[in-house]
Amino acid sequence: GQIPPLRELQAGLTFGLAVAVAVIFLLLAAYFQSFRLSLVAVAAVPAVLLGGVLMLFFSRTTLNLQSFMGAIMAVGVAVANAILLVTFAERDRLAGKSAYEAGVSGAAGRLRPILMTSLAMIAGMLPMALGFGEGGDQMAPLGRAVIGGLAASTLATLLLLPGVFALVMGRA
């Protein structure tokens, strides 16, 4: 008798995650005053979700409330990292560089802060993901989802986001 409430919970969390991403997109559009730049920053979200799901799959962890919360946490950190890159890339583009050069220089210039933010969060979640101690198994999915999501989003932010920036902002 637990399957219907579980499906209802997952549907609600999926809707909540979609609303959170939409709100982030709209807030970024207001901040950057550009839908294009907010689209580039939100482009890191699929990598978070893919990384979190892959980590849960390879660690044989179920998709539950904690793993959804971990995914939402990882989305927040990933978007913050993407904002760093987009802000610096747009500054360089407005200074006269091409969109491609600006994207690459934004990633190179923000490499250390992005890595420090992601690695600090991953290191902080590692004890939780290992699930040691009493009740550790209950919170382990949260840590695992955050670690997988941040690992994938960090790679996507540093390697793919400059290309997305160049593609989206190339005609601006």
Buried (B, 14 or more C-beta within 10 A) or exposed (E): EEEEEEEEEBEEBEEEBEEBBEEBBEEBBEEBEBEBBBBBBBBBBBBBBBBBBBBBEEBEBEBBBBBBBBBBBBBBBBBBBBBBBBBBBBBBBEEEBEBBBBBBBBBEBBEEBBBEBBEEBBEEBEBBBEBEEEEBEEBBBBBBBBBBBBBBBBBBBBEBBBBBBBBBBEEE
